Amino acid sequence: MKLKPLNDRVLVKRLESEEKTAGGLYIPDTAKEKPSKGEVVAVGPGKIAENGSRVDMAVKKGDAVLFNKYAGTEIKLDGVDHLVMREEDILAIID
């Protein structure tokens, strides 16, 4: 299935969370938190400003990003969980 976000929306695939703590202990599935890191899969064309011009997106396909814990709407594409969120819900781009 292909999905093209509209306006300032971004399609993000969550990155897997850590399996082990820094001390070497394994974290069971029931205790894991949903990761707040992901990879941008698709971006919309950008928000329309009040003067009618389009504002370019700061993120692009392939960027690793950090986002709000409860950001976006969860959807399933080809059996994989993704999030559709506004660009403003993205906190940072990870280098």
DSSP file (Angstrom, degrees, kcal/mol; ACC not computed):
  #  RESIDUE AA STRUCTURE BP1 BP2  ACC     N-H-->O    O-->H-N    N-H-->O    O-->H-N    TCO  KAPPA ALPHA  PHI   PSI    X-CA   Y-CA   Z-CA
    1    1 A M              0   0    0      0, 0.0     2,-0.4     0, 0.0    76,-0.0   0.000 360.0 360.0 360.0 134.3    0.0    0.0    0.0
    2    2 A K        -     0   0    0      2,-0.0     2,-0.4    75,-0.0     0, 0.0  -0.824 360.0-172.1-101.2 142.0    1.3    3.5   -0.9
    3    3 A L        -     0   0    0     -2,-0.4     8,-0.1    74,-0.0    74,-0.0  -0.994   8.6-168.0-137.5 127.7    0.5    6.5    1.3
    4    4 A K        -     0   0    0     -2,-0.4    40,-0.1    38,-0.1     6,-0.1  -0.956  21.9-136.2-117.1 111.4    1.3   10.1    0.5
    5    5 A P        -     0   0    0      0, 0.0     2,-0.3     0, 0.0    38,-0.1  -0.281  18.8-129.0 -64.5 151.5    0.9   12.5    3.5
    6    6 A L    >   -     0   0    0     38,-0.2     3,-2.0    39,-0.1    38,-0.2  -0.706  58.7 -27.5-101.6 154.6   -0.9   15.8    2.9
    7    7 A N  T 3  S-     0   0    0     -2,-0.3    39,-2.2     1,-0.3    40,-0.2  -0.129 130.1  -9.2  46.3-120.9    0.3   19.3    3.9
    8    8 A D  T 3  S+     0   0    0     38,-0.2    79,-2.2    37,-0.2    -1,-0.3   0.019 102.3 123.4 -99.0  29.1    2.6   19.3    6.9
    9    9 A R  E <   -A   86   0A   0     -3,-2.0    35,-2.1    77,-0.2     2,-0.4  -0.601  42.7-160.3 -89.9 152.0    2.0   15.6    7.8
   10   10 A V  E     -AB  85  43A   0     75,-3.0    75,-2.5    -2,-0.2     2,-0.6  -0.991  13.2-140.5-133.3 137.6    4.9   13.0    8.0
   11   11 A L  E     -AB  84  42A   0     31,-3.0    30,-3.2    -2,-0.4    31,-1.4  -0.900  28.7-175.3 -99.4 121.0    4.8    9.2    7.9
   12   12 A V  E     -AB  83  40A   0     71,-3.1    71,-2.8    -2,-0.6     2,-0.5  -0.951  20.5-150.5-124.1 135.3    7.2    7.7   10.4
   13   13 A K  E     -AB  82  39A   0     26,-2.8    26,-2.7    -2,-0.4    69,-0.2  -0.920  30.8-120.5-101.4 124.3    8.2    4.1   11.1
   14   14 A R  E     - B   0  38A   0     67,-0.6    24,-0.3    -2,-0.5     2,-0.3  -0.328  21.5-129.6 -62.5 141.4    9.2    3.5   14.7
   15   15 A L        -     0   0    0     22,-2.5    22,-0.3     1,-0.1    -1,-0.1  -0.658  35.6 -92.9 -87.0 151.0   12.7    2.3   15.4
   16   16 A E        -     0   0    0     -2,-0.3    -1,-0.1     1,-0.1     2,-0.1  -0.321  40.8-122.3 -64.8 143.4   13.0   -0.8   17.6
   17   17 A S        -     0   0    0      1,-0.1    -1,-0.1    18,-0.1     2,-0.1  -0.372  39.3 -78.8 -82.0 166.1   13.6   -0.1   21.3
   18   18 A E        -     0   0    0      1,-0.1    -1,-0.1    -2,-0.1     3,-0.1  -0.370  29.4-159.2 -66.5 140.2   16.6   -1.4   23.2
   19   19 A E  S    S+     0   0    0      1,-0.1     8,-2.8    -3,-0.1     2,-0.3   0.695  76.3  41.5 -88.3 -23.8   16.5   -5.1   24.3
   20   20 A K  B    S-F   26   0B   0      6,-0.3     6,-0.2     2,-0.0     2,-0.1  -0.916  77.4-125.1-128.9 149.1   19.1   -4.6   27.1
   21   21 A T    >   -     0   0    0      4,-2.9     3,-1.6    -2,-0.3    -2,-0.1  -0.340  40.5 -98.8 -80.3 171.9   19.8   -2.0   29.8
   22   22 A A  T 3  S+     0   0    0      1,-0.3    -1,-0.1     2,-0.1    -2,-0.0   0.798 125.6  56.5 -62.0 -28.1   23.2   -0.3   30.1
   23   23 A G  T 3  S-     0   0    0      2,-0.1    -1,-0.3     1,-0.0    -3,-0.0   0.496 123.8-103.2 -83.2  -3.6   24.0   -2.8   32.9
   24   24 A G  S <  S+     0   0    0     -3,-1.6     2,-0.3     1,-0.3    -2,-0.1   0.488  73.8 139.6  98.1   3.9   23.3   -5.8   30.6
   25   25 A L        -     0   0    0      1,-0.0    -4,-2.9    -5,-0.0    -1,-0.3  -0.621  51.7-123.6 -82.3 140.0   19.9   -6.8   31.9
   26   26 A Y  B     -F   20   0B   0     -2,-0.3    -6,-0.3    -6,-0.2    -7,-0.1  -0.639  18.4-136.6 -83.1 139.4   17.3   -7.9   29.3
   27   27 A I        -     0   0    0     -8,-2.8     5,-0.1    -2,-0.3     2,-0.0  -0.841  18.4-129.7 -97.5 123.7   14.0   -5.9   29.3
   28   28 A P    >>  -     0   0    0      0, 0.0     3,-1.3     0, 0.0     4,-0.7  -0.349  22.6-112.7 -69.7 155.7   10.9   -8.1   28.9
   29   29 A D  G >4 S+     0   0    0      1,-0.3     3,-0.7     2,-0.2    -2,-0.0   0.827 115.4  58.2 -56.9 -35.2    8.3   -7.2   26.2
   30   30 A T  G 34 S+     0   0    0      1,-0.2    -1,-0.3     3,-0.0    -3,-0.0   0.737 108.0  45.9 -70.3 -21.8    5.7   -6.2   28.9
   31   31 A A  G <4 S+     0   0    0     -3,-1.3    -1,-0.2     2,-0.1    -2,-0.2   0.516  88.0 109.7 -98.4  -6.9    8.0   -3.6   30.5
   32   32 A K    <<  -     0   0    0     -4,-0.7     2,-0.3    -3,-0.7   -13,-0.0  -0.435  60.0-140.2 -73.2 141.8    9.2   -1.9   27.2
   33   33 A E        -     0   0    0     -2,-0.1   -16,-0.1     1,-0.1    -2,-0.1  -0.691  32.2 -96.0 -92.5 153.8    8.1    1.6   26.4
   34   34 A K        -     0   0    0     -2,-0.3   -18,-0.1     1,-0.1    -1,-0.1  -0.519  49.1-111.1 -66.6 133.5    7.1    2.5   22.9
   35   35 A P        -     0   0    0      0, 0.0    -1,-0.1     0, 0.0   -18,-0.1  -0.345  16.2-153.1 -67.9 148.1   10.2    4.1   21.3
   36   36 A S  S    S+     0   0    0    -22,-0.1    31,-2.6    -3,-0.1     2,-0.4   0.060  71.2  88.5-107.5  22.9   10.0    7.8   20.5
   37   37 A K  E     + C   0  66A   0    -22,-0.3   -22,-2.5    29,-0.2     2,-0.3  -0.913  52.2 154.3-116.4 147.6   12.6    7.5   17.7
   38   38 A G  E     -BC  14  65A   0     27,-2.2    27,-3.0    -2,-0.4     2,-0.4  -0.968  39.6-107.2-160.0 175.5   11.7    6.7   14.1
   39   39 A E  E     -BC  13  64A   0    -26,-2.7   -26,-2.8    -2,-0.3     2,-0.4  -0.949  34.9-119.6-114.7 132.6   12.6    7.0   10.5
   40   40 A V  E     +B   12   0A   0     23,-2.7    22,-2.8    -2,-0.4   -28,-0.2  -0.576  31.6 175.8 -72.5 123.5   10.7    9.3    8.1
   41   41 A V  E     -     0   0A   0    -30,-3.2     2,-0.3    -2,-0.4   -29,-0.2   0.799  65.9  -2.9 -97.2 -38.4    9.2    7.2    5.3
   42   42 A A  E     -B   11   0A   0    -31,-1.4   -31,-3.0    18,-0.1    -1,-0.4  -0.990  60.5-156.2-154.0 150.6    7.2    9.9    3.5
   43   43 A V  E     -B   10   0A   0     -2,-0.3   -33,-0.2   -33,-0.2   -36,-0.1  -0.953  18.8-122.4-129.5 150.7    6.6   13.7    3.9
   44   44 A G        -     0   0    0    -35,-2.1   -38,-0.2    -2,-0.3    13,-0.2  -0.221  38.7 -97.5 -78.0 176.8    3.8   16.0    2.6
   45   45 A P  S    S-     0   0    0      0, 0.0    12,-0.2     0, 0.0   -37,-0.2   0.678  72.6 -96.9 -73.5 -16.9    4.5   19.0    0.4
   46   46 A G        -     0   0    0    -39,-2.2   -38,-0.2    10,-0.1    10,-0.2  -0.415  45.0 -56.7 120.4 163.8    4.4   21.4    3.4
   47   47 A K  E     -G   55   0C   0      8,-0.6     8,-3.5   -40,-0.2     2,-0.6  -0.424  47.2-122.5 -75.9 148.6    2.1   23.8    5.2
   48   48 A I  E     -G   54   0C   0      6,-0.2     6,-0.2    -2,-0.1     5,-0.1  -0.846  28.7-140.2 -94.1 123.2    0.3   26.6    3.4
   49   49 A A    >   -     0   0    0      4,-3.2     3,-1.8    -2,-0.6    -1,-0.0  -0.217  27.8 -99.2 -76.2 169.7    1.1   30.0    4.9
   50   50 A E  T 3  S+     0   0    0      1,-0.3    -1,-0.1     2,-0.1    -2,-0.0   0.802 123.5  56.9 -61.1 -30.1   -1.4   32.8    5.4
   51   51 A N  T 3  S-     0   0    0      2,-0.1    -1,-0.3     1,-0.0     3,-0.1   0.458 121.2-107.0 -82.5   1.1   -0.1   34.6    2.3
   52   52 A G  S <  S+     0   0    0     -3,-1.8     2,-0.1     1,-0.3    -2,-0.1   0.316  79.7 124.5  94.8  -7.6   -0.8   31.4    0.2
   53   53 A S        -     0   0    0     -5,-0.1    -4,-3.2     1,-0.1     2,-0.4  -0.488  63.7-112.6 -83.4 158.0    2.8   30.3   -0.3
   54   54 A R  E     -G   48   0C   0     -6,-0.2     2,-0.5    -2,-0.1    -6,-0.2  -0.767  20.4-139.9 -93.9 133.2    3.9   26.8    0.7
   55   55 A V  E     -G   47   0C   0     -8,-3.5    -8,-0.6    -2,-0.4    -1,-0.0  -0.812  25.9-121.6 -92.4 123.5    6.4   26.4    3.6
   56   56 A D        -     0   0    0     -2,-0.5     2,-0.2   -10,-0.2   -10,-0.1  -0.249  26.8-107.7 -64.1 151.0    9.0   23.8    2.9
   57   57 A M        -     0   0    0    -12,-0.2    -1,-0.1   -13,-0.2   -14,-0.0  -0.547  13.4-147.1 -78.7 144.1    9.3   20.8    5.3
   58   58 A A  S    S+     0   0    0     -2,-0.2     2,-0.3     2,-0.0    -1,-0.1   0.718  82.3  60.7 -81.9 -23.4   12.4   20.7    7.6
   59   59 A V        -     0   0    0      4,-0.0     2,-0.3    34,-0.0    -2,-0.1  -0.696  66.8-167.0-104.1 157.7   12.5   16.8    7.5
   60   60 A K    >   -     0   0    0     -2,-0.3     3,-2.0   -18,-0.0   -20,-0.2  -0.903  39.0 -69.1-137.0 167.3   12.9   14.6    4.5
   61   61 A K  T 3  S+     0   0    0     -2,-0.3   -20,-0.2     1,-0.2     3,-0.1  -0.310 118.7  26.1 -57.4 133.3   12.6   10.9    3.7
   62   62 A G  T 3  S+     0   0    0    -22,-2.8    -1,-0.2     1,-0.3     2,-0.1   0.234  85.8 135.9  97.1 -12.6   15.2    8.8    5.4
   63   63 A D    <   -     0   0    0     -3,-2.0   -23,-2.7   -24,-0.1     2,-0.5  -0.424  53.2-133.0 -67.6 140.9   15.8   11.2    8.4
   64   64 A A  E     -CD  39  94A   0     30,-0.6    30,-3.5   -25,-0.2     2,-0.3  -0.857  36.4-174.4 -90.6 128.7   16.0    9.6   11.8
   65   65 A V  E     -CD  38  93A   0    -27,-3.0   -27,-2.2    -2,-0.5     2,-0.4  -0.863  28.6-139.7-129.8 158.6   13.8   11.7   14.1
   66   66 A L  E     +CD  37  92A   0     26,-2.5    25,-2.5    -2,-0.3    26,-1.6  -0.969  33.0 178.2-113.5 130.5   12.9   12.1   17.8
   67   67 A F  E     - D   0  90A   0    -31,-2.6    23,-0.2    -2,-0.4    22,-0.1  -0.853  35.8 -73.9-134.2 166.9    9.2   12.8   18.4
   68   68 A N    >   -     0   0    0     21,-1.8     3,-1.4    -2,-0.3    -1,-0.1  -0.233  44.3-120.0 -57.5 146.4    6.7   13.3   21.3
   69   69 A K  T 3  S+     0   0    0      1,-0.3    -1,-0.1   -33,-0.0   -35,-0.0   0.857 111.7  32.3 -58.8 -39.6    5.7   10.1   23.1
   70   70 A Y  T 3  S+     0   0    0    -34,-0.0    -1,-0.3     3,-0.0     2,-0.1   0.058  92.6 133.3-107.9  24.8    2.0   10.4   22.3
   71   71 A A    <   +     0   0    0     -3,-1.4    14,-0.1    18,-0.1    -4,-0.0  -0.415  50.8   2.6 -77.6 149.0    2.4   12.0   18.9
   72   72 A G  S    S-     0   0    0     -2,-0.1     2,-0.5    11,-0.1    13,-0.2   0.121  81.5 -71.8  79.5 175.8    0.6   11.0   15.8
   73   73 A T  E     -E   84   0A   0     11,-2.3    11,-2.1     2,-0.0     2,-0.3  -0.960  44.8-127.1-113.7 126.0   -2.0    8.5   14.7
   74   74 A E  E     +E   83   0A   0     -2,-0.5     2,-0.3     9,-0.2     9,-0.2  -0.561  35.1 168.3 -77.0 133.5   -1.0    4.8   14.6
   75   75 A I  E     -E   82   0A   0      7,-2.4     7,-3.1    -2,-0.3     2,-0.5  -0.936  29.6-130.0-137.0 161.6   -1.7    3.0   11.3
   76   76 A K  E     -E   81   0A   0     -2,-0.3     2,-0.5     5,-0.2     5,-0.2  -0.968  21.8-176.4-117.7 121.4   -0.5   -0.4    9.9
   77   77 A L  E >  S-E   80   0A   0      3,-2.7     3,-2.0    -2,-0.5    -2,-0.0  -0.974  74.6 -18.9-118.8 120.6    0.9   -0.6    6.4
   78   78 A D  T 3  S-     0   0    0     -2,-0.5    -1,-0.1     1,-0.3     3,-0.1   0.844 128.3 -52.9  52.3  37.4    1.8   -3.9    5.0
   79   79 A G  T 3  S+     0   0    0      1,-0.2     2,-0.4    -3,-0.0    -1,-0.3   0.489 116.5 111.8  81.3   4.3    1.9   -5.4    8.5
   80   80 A V  E <   - E   0  77A   0     -3,-2.0    -3,-2.7   -67,-0.0     2,-0.3  -0.927  69.0-120.3-114.5 135.1    4.3   -2.8    9.9
   81   81 A D  E     + E   0  76A   0     -2,-0.4   -67,-0.6    -5,-0.2     2,-0.3  -0.544  38.6 170.5 -74.5 133.4    3.2   -0.2   12.4
   82   82 A H  E     -AE  13  75A   0     -7,-3.1    -7,-2.4    -2,-0.3     2,-0.4  -0.858  24.2-134.9-132.7 168.0    3.7    3.5   11.3
   83   83 A L  E     -AE  12  74A   0    -71,-2.8   -71,-3.1    -2,-0.3     2,-0.6  -0.987   3.2-155.0-125.6 138.0    2.7    6.9   12.7
   84   84 A V  E     +AE  11  73A   0    -11,-2.1   -11,-2.3    -2,-0.4     2,-0.3  -0.972  34.7 157.0-108.1 120.7    1.2    9.8   10.8
   85   85 A M  E     -A   10   0A   0    -75,-2.5   -75,-3.0    -2,-0.6     2,-0.2  -0.915  44.2 -97.3-140.7 163.9    2.0   13.0   12.6
   86   86 A R  E >   -A    9   0A   0     -2,-0.3     3,-1.5   -77,-0.2     4,-0.3  -0.495  36.0-117.8 -76.8 152.7    2.3   16.7   12.0
   87   87 A E  G >  S+     0   0    0    -79,-2.2     3,-1.6     1,-0.3    -1,-0.1   0.838 113.4  64.7 -60.6 -32.1    5.8   18.1   11.5
   88   88 A E  G 3  S+     0   0    0      1,-0.3    -1,-0.3   -80,-0.2   -79,-0.1   0.688  91.6  64.1 -67.5 -17.2    5.5   20.2   14.7
   89   89 A D  G <  S+     0   0    0     -3,-1.5   -21,-1.8   -22,-0.1     2,-0.5   0.609  82.7  93.2 -78.9 -12.3    5.3   16.9   16.7
   90   90 A I  E <   -D   67   0A   0     -3,-1.6   -23,-0.3    -4,-0.3     3,-0.1  -0.724  56.4-171.8 -84.3 126.3    8.8   16.1   15.7
   91   91 A L  E     -     0   0A   0    -25,-2.5     2,-0.3    -2,-0.5   -24,-0.2   0.843  59.4 -11.1 -87.2 -37.6   11.3   17.4   18.3
   92   92 A A  E     -D   66   0A   0    -26,-1.6   -26,-2.5     2,-0.0     2,-0.5  -0.993  55.1-118.6-160.9 158.2   14.6   16.8   16.5
   93   93 A I  E     -D   65   0A   0     -2,-0.3     2,-0.5   -28,-0.2   -28,-0.3  -0.918  33.6-137.0-101.2 130.2   16.5   15.2   13.6
   94   94 A I  E      D   64   0A   0    -30,-3.5   -30,-0.6    -2,-0.5    -2,-0.0  -0.775 360.0 360.0 -92.5 126.6   19.1   12.7   14.8
   95   95 A D              0   0    0     -2,-0.5    -1,-0.1   -32,-0.1   -30,-0.1   0.437 360.0 360.0 -86.5 360.0   22.5   12.8   13.0
